[in-house]
């Protein structure tokens, strides 16, 4: 997926065209810029592109904006390795049962499927806790034998 990318953003049920761009800076950090006629430009720099996206979203969220990229959906979050080695350009889709495939952080999606950063973090924590609970229950049900 190439930068910049045409996306949509929404507020109060109205959808607006926007552009998201990301780049690696000279000091090996990631800059993310989201621009749209309806809200102007928001930009952030962070250690990875996903975190920079979260910062930009947090700048726009108080005004009711939701950004239509996969990285803003409630059921995605990057792993530490995806952030460290991949720059946060890929995120995992997560369910309460398991972690699924990687998707592009900046893949355009319907902005009605986007959520706030706070809700996304909380839901990710909840789903990962559920996965850990299920794995722990399985391990307890089938302990390794030392015979």
Residue pairs with C-beta under 8 A, 6 or more apart in sequence:
1 89
1 104
1 106
1 107
3 20
3 21
3 22
3 23
3 106
4 19
4 20
4 21
5 19
5 20
5 21
5 69
5 106
5 108
6 17
6 18
6 19
6 108
7 17
7 18
7 19
7 20
7 34
7 67
7 68
7 69
7 106
7 108
7 111
8 15
8 16
8 17
8 18
8 68
8 108
8 110
8 111
9 15
9 16
9 18
9 34
9 36
9 38
9 39
9 60
9 65
9 66
9 67
9 68
9 111
10 16
10 65
10 66
10 68
10 111
10 112
10 114
11 38
11 39
11 63
11 64
11 65
11 66
12 64
15 111
16 36
16 37
16 38
16 39
17 36
17 37
18 34
18 35
18 36
18 38
18 39
18 67
18 68
19 34
19 35
19 36
20 32
20 33
20 34
20 53
20 67
20 69
20 106
21 32
21 33
21 34
21 35
22 30
22 31
22 32
22 33
22 49
22 52
22 53
22 89
22 106
23 30
23 31
24 30
24 31
24 87
25 31
25 45
29 45
29 46
29 47
29 52
30 45
30 46
30 47
30 48
30 49
30 51
30 52
30 87
30 88
31 43
31 44
31 45
31 52
32 43
32 44
32 45
32 46
32 49
32 52
32 53
32 55
32 56
33 41
33 42
33 43
33 56
34 41
34 42
34 43
34 56
34 60
34 67
35 41
35 42
39 60
39 63
39 65
42 56
42 59
42 60
43 56
44 52
44 53
44 55
44 56
44 59
45 52
46 52
46 54
46 55
47 83
48 78
48 83
48 84
48 87
48 88
49 87
49 88
49 89
49 105
49 106
50 71
50 78
50 82
50 83
50 88
50 89
50 91
50 105
51 83
51 88
52 88
53 67
53 69
53 71
53 72
53 88
53 105
53 106
54 117
56 67
57 65
57 67
57 72
57 116
57 117
58 117
60 67
61 116
61 117
66 72
66 111
66 112
66 114
66 115
66 116
67 111
67 114
68 108
68 109
68 110
68 111
68 113
68 114
69 105
69 106
69 107
69 108
69 109
69 114
70 76
70 91
70 103
70 104
70 105
70 106
70 107
70 108
70 109
71 91
71 105
71 106
72 109
72 114
72 115
72 120
73 109
73 113
73 114
73 115
73 120
74 113
74 115
74 119
74 120
74 123
75 93
75 94
75 95
75 123
75 127
76 91
76 92
76 93
76 94
76 103
76 120
76 124
77 91
77 92
77 94
77 120
77 121
77 124
78 86
78 88
78 90
78 91
78 92
78 105
79 92
82 88
82 89
82 90
82 91
82 92
82 102
88 105
89 104
89 105
89 106
90 102
90 103
90 104
90 105
91 102
91 103
91 104
91 105
92 99
92 100
92 101
92 102
92 103
93 99
93 100
93 101
93 102
93 103
94 100
94 124
94 127
94 128
94 131
95 127
96 126
96 127
96 130
96 131
97 131
97 134
98 131
99 131
115 123
